[in-house]
Amino acid sequence: MNRKQRRGKGRREGCVQQVAIQQARRKWLGKTVQFDLHQGLGIQLGKVVSVSNGGDVVVECLPGYDGVVPSLMMSLGFVDQTLMLVDK
């Protein structure tokens, strides 16, 4: 693969990642979610407060659920298998 092909591939991958980040922002940002970290804490509630340009998702736990884990951060690849939207 020559330099021009590698550069084009990198641009395409960057565009795909940006599309995924924008979709995640529309789906998760500002929403109340529930999750279980499998550490004996049970189901916790939180609110997605940030989706960075790098694909990091930040969830702040709601009052009453913020004892041991006040917030958590995960990469975009783990969001769909970790978080569940809560209807409110």
C-alpha positions in Angstrom: 0.0 0.0 0.0 1.5 3.3 -1.0 1.4 6.5 1.0 -1.5 8.0 -0.9 -3.7 4.9 -0.3 -2.8 4.8 3.4 -3.7 8.5 3.8 -7.1 7.9 2.0 -7.8 4.9 4.2 -7.1 6.9 7.4 -9.4 9.7 6.2 -12.2 7.2 5.6 -11.8 5.6 9.0 -11.8 9.0 10.6 -15.1 9.9 8.8 -16.7 6.6 9.9 -15.6 7.3 13.5 -17.0 10.8 13.4 -20.4 9.5 12.1 -20.5 7.0 15.0 -19.7 9.7 17.5 -22.5 11.9 16.1 -25.0 9.0 16.2 -24.0 8.3 19.8 -24.5 11.9 20.8 -28.0 11.9 19.3 -28.9 8.6 21.0 -27.2 9.0 24.5 -26.3 12.6 25.3 -28.5 14.1 28.1 -30.4 10.8 28.5 -31.0 8.9 31.8 -29.5 5.4 31.7 -29.2 2.4 33.9 -26.2 0.1 34.2 -24.7 -2.6 36.3 -21.0 -2.7 36.8 -21.1 -6.3 38.2 -19.4 -5.2 41.4 -22.2 -6.1 43.8 -23.7 -2.6 43.6 -26.8 -3.6 41.6 -28.5 -1.5 39.0 -27.4 2.2 39.1 -29.0 5.2 37.4 -27.0 8.0 35.7 -27.1 10.7 33.1 -24.9 10.8 30.0 -23.2 14.2 30.2 -20.5 14.0 27.5 -19.5 12.2 24.4 -16.0 13.5 23.4 -14.6 13.9 19.9 -12.4 10.9 20.7 -15.4 8.7 21.5 -15.3 8.7 25.3 -18.7 8.6 27.0 -19.0 10.1 30.5 -21.9 9.1 32.8 -22.6 10.9 36.1 -24.6 8.9 38.6 -27.8 10.4 39.9 -28.2 11.3 43.6 -28.8 8.2 45.7 -26.8 6.1 43.2 -23.5 8.0 43.5 -22.0 6.2 46.6 -19.1 4.1 45.4 -19.1 5.1 41.7 -19.9 8.9 41.3 -19.2 8.8 37.6 -17.8 6.5 34.9 -16.2 6.9 31.6 -16.1 4.3 28.8 -15.2 4.1 25.1 -17.9 4.1 22.5 -17.5 0.4 21.9 -18.8 -0.6 25.3 -21.8 1.8 25.5 -24.4 -0.4 23.8 -23.5 -3.4 25.9 -23.3 -1.5 29.2 -25.9 1.2 29.2 -29.7 0.9 28.8 -31.9 3.9 28.2 -34.5 4.7 30.9 -37.9 6.1 29.9 -38.5 9.4 31.7 
